[in-house]
């Protein structure tokens, strides 16, 4: 959906009620499910997650995946209308230990609602320095609205070009960490074909993670904080901040192994959380090989 149609939907829902937004977004999700061409990849993914189940179950999981994705936009709409959003948190002390001091890297995933996580973090900690690296598309629709709303919350956004990388984007992130801020990076999506990757084992298959978050942790000395946010109800979430992952190789030669070990730790945590929340997986591209 492009930005114009999304804003039109919001205007109409403001007049008719939140039920209209929920209904239309779910109808749109059905359309994507039928016509987008992404269903085979999701079915393949769920076949790897549930090898003991049949093809119709994998298709049902895929349908639920598309439908659940609408809650990301629905809860954003409710928050814009000043509807209260509540959350519980587990492992909050892991973030508090680094925020404002040595900094930390929040390793987000396309599992659960990372956008709501960033917004609620900033609401709870008004003085929190938070920077998000987000992919930039050539033609952005809903994504542009998303970035605008996050900036209004006081979150710094760096839009990383999916086609061309710039060393200045990395330098800004390192400086942000050195000032004691938190830098959020996606740990489960590779944006460009020439991007450096780390191979991990996931659901018994090979998967490739971006190397950048782990290199950031290595260069800056900041810990990696794996962060998951799952919906527990309407405008209700639960946060999980895992134990920090610190990359401290004993020598220059040991760096690749240290990065690979940290990447596998993250992959294991991701798989564990996926098994608990299988239909909140919002990575619609190929992830396992």
N, C-alpha and C positions, 0 to 999 in steps of 0.2 A: 504494500500500500504506500503510495507516495504521500508527501507532506500535506498536500491540498485535501485529499480525501480523508486523511486522518483528522485534520483540524475540522473538517466539515462534520465528521462523525462526532467529535467532541462537542461541537456547537449544538447539534441535534439532541445529543444525550443530555446536555445541560438543560434543555427545554422539556424533554420527555421523561427523563429519569435514568438512573444507572442501568436499569434493566435493558434499555434500548442498546446501550453500549455493549453489554454482555451478549445480547442476542445477535447483534450484527457481527461482532468479532468472532463469535462461534460459527456463524454461517460462512464468514470469510475463511475460517480455518478449514471448514469442510471443503470449500473450493480449492484451497491449496492441497489438501489431502488427495483430491480427485485429479487435479490438473498439473500440479507443480513438477512432477517427475522425480521427486525426492523420496517417495515412498519406498522404492526398492532398496535404497541404501539403509533406510531406517529398519526395514524388515530384516536385512542382513545383519545389522547391529544387534537387534533383539534376538535373532537366531543364535548369535554367539553368546548373548547374556543368558538365554533360556534354551539351551540345546535340547533339553528333555521335553519341551513343549512343541506343539504343532504349528503349522504355518498360519492358521487362522488366529491363534493366540498372538503370534508375532505381529500380525496385521492389526489386531485389536490394540496392542501396546502402541503401535505407530499412530493409530487414530487418537488414542488418549494423549500421546505426546503432542500432536498438533493442537488438540483442544486445550490442554493445560498451558500451552504457550500463550494463549490469549489472556491468562490471568496476569501476566507481566504487564500488559497494557491496561487491563481493567483496574488493577490496584494502583497503577500510576494515575489513572483518571480519578479514582476515589481520593487519592492523596492531594491532587490538585484542587479538589473541592473541599479541602480541609477536613476530610474524614479521618478520624484517628487511626493510625496504624500501630499495632502493638507487636512486641517481639520479646522473646526470651533469649538469653545468651549463655553459651557454654565455652569456657576457656578465655573469657574476656581479659583475665589477668595476663595472658600471653601477649596481647597487644599493648596493654597498659605499661608493660615492662620496657617497651622499646619506643613508644610514641613520645616525641619531644626530647628523646635522648640520642640514641644511636640510629634511630630510624629502622624501618622494616619494609619488607616487600610482601604485600598481600597477594597471594597466588589465588586468583579467582578462576572459576570454571564455568563452562556453559551447562552447568548442572545446578538447577535452582535459579533464583533471581538475584544476580549479582548487582544489577542496577538499583534495586530496592535496598540491598545491603549497603551500598555506598551512601545512599540518601539518608538512611536511618542512622548510620554511623555518624554522619555529620550533624544530624539533629541531636543525637545524644551527647556528642562531644563537640561543642561549639568551636573550641579552639583547635580542633584537630586539623593538622595539615595533611590533606589528602590529594594525591595526584593520580589520575587515571590515564593509562594508555588505551586508546580505542582505535580500532581500524577505521580508515576513511575510504568511503566508496566514491567513485566518480560522480554518481548521481544518488544523493541521499534523500530519503523521504522521511519516514518515521525516525530514522537514526539522527537526523539533524534536530528534530524536536527533542529527542532524548538528550542530546548533548547540551542543548540550550537549557533544559530544565536542570540538569546536573550542575551547570555553571551557576545558575541562579541560587543553588543551594550552597555556593561557596567552594565547590570542588574544582580543582585545576584539571583541565582536559588537554591532553596532547593527542591530536589526531594523527596517527601514523599512516602514511601513504602506503597502500598495499602494493603499489608498483615500484616505488622508489624509496629507498631508505636514506636517512640523513643522520650523520654522526651527532648533529646538534641536539636531536631529540634524546639521544642517550646521555649526553652531557648534562642536559637539564634535569633528567631523572636522577643522576648520580648526585648532583648538587642538592636536589630536594631531599635525598636520603641523608646527606651529610648535615643538613640543617635539622635533622630529627623528624622529618616528615615520613609519611607512609606512601609508598608507591604501589599502585594496584596494576597488576599485569595478568593477562589471560595465560594460563598455563597449558591449555589444551587445544589451541588452534594455531596452525601455521598459516600466515597470511600470504607469503610469496614463495614461488617455486625455488628461488635462490636463497631462501632464508636458512640459516644454520639450524640443524635439528639434532635431537637426541632420541635414539631408539630405546623404547621400553617395551616390556611385556604387559599386555592388557587383555583380559578375558581369553588368555591363551593364544593371542595373536600379537603380531608386531604393531606398534603404534609409534607415531613420531610427534614429539613435543618440541616447541620452540626452545632453543638454547638460551635466548636472551634473558629470561628471568633468573636463570641459574648463573649466568655470567655476571649479571648485575650483583647478585649476592656474593659472588666470588671477589669481584673487584672492590665493592664497597665495604665488605665485611658485615653487611646487614643480614639478619636472619630472614628466612622464608617462612611466612605464616600462611598455611593452607586454610582457606576460608570458604565455608559452605553456608548457604542460606536457603532454607526450604520453607515452603508455605504450609502452615498448619491449619489455615482457615481463611475466611474472607478478611483481608487486610491484617493477617496475623502470621508471624514468621518465627523461626527458630534459627539462631546463629550458632555455628560451631567454628571455633578458632583452634586449630590443632597445635600440638607442641611445635616450637620453632625448629626448623631445619637449618643447620649451620653448615656451610661449606668451608672447610679448613683443610686443604690438601697439605701434605707434609713437604711437598716439593713441587716445582713447576711441572715436572714429568707426571706427577700424580693428579694434576688438575682434571684431565678428561675423565679419569675414573671417579673422582669426587663428584663431578657434575653428573655423570651417569648414575651414580648411587643416589644422589639427591632427587634426580628425575624419577627414578624407580620408586622412591619413597612416596613421592607425590602421586604417581600412577596407582600405587597400591591403595592410598587413601581415597583417591577418586573412584576406584573400582568398588571399594567397600561402601562408600556412600551411594554409589549408583545402585547397588543391590538393594539398598534400603529405600531408594526413591527412583525406581526405574523409569517412570513416566515423566520425570522432570528433567530429562536429558534434552537440551535444546541445541545440540550440535547436529545440524542437519546435513553436513558434508561427510565425506569419508574420513573415518578416524582409525579404524583397525584395518589391517592388510593381511 
